[in-house]
Amino acid sequence: MAVCFAVAGLVTALATQTFTLAWTHSIEKIRWEEDYKVEGDRLRLVEARIRGSGAGMEPPPDSRFDNGVWHYDPHLAPLARLHLQVSPYTDGYSLCVAGRCEPLAARLRLPAATTMVVTVSACSPPAASSRGSRRSP
């Protein structure tokens, strides 16, 4: 399996089993990171990290504080899909694979100043390179 990002009728497939989504909280301006793993046809959120608290971002009781960051297991069932709101009014998501991060909007070649929903899901591996391929759904 791979990871697919669907938006505006196009799908970008990425040949990876693990990835991290990162963003800055729009109110508190604190970085948040979530690590995902493809398990069959689902996405499992395996760890989350926040670099502070406030405005609904309190770390759960079983989290651990390590080197200025709260780490925890969200204890969620695997997801069939994840919906991300992309907006010109926030800093946007970063997509990290194998230690390399880049803005999600740039990776997906999204038009600037546009609000849209990106759907993330497990999918069949792309036939193209590991950088991903764009194809119609």
Salt bridges, closest charged atoms under 4 A:
GLU33 OE2 - ARG31 NE 2.77
GLU33 OE1 - ARG49 NE 2.79
GLU33 OE2 - ARG51 NH2 3.11
ASP35 OD2 - ARG49 NH1 2.60
GLU39 OE1 - ARG44 NE 2.83
ASP41 OD1 - ARG42 NE 3.98
GLU47 OE1 - ARG49 NH1 2.68
GLU47 OE2 - ARG64 NH1 3.86
GLU47 OE1 - HIS71 ND1 3.44
ASP62 OD2 - HIS75 NE2 2.76
ASP73 OD2 - HIS75 ND1 3.74
GLU102 OE2 - ARG100 NH1 3.91
GLU102 OE2 - ARG107 NH1 2.96
GLU102 OE2 - ARG131 NH1 3.45
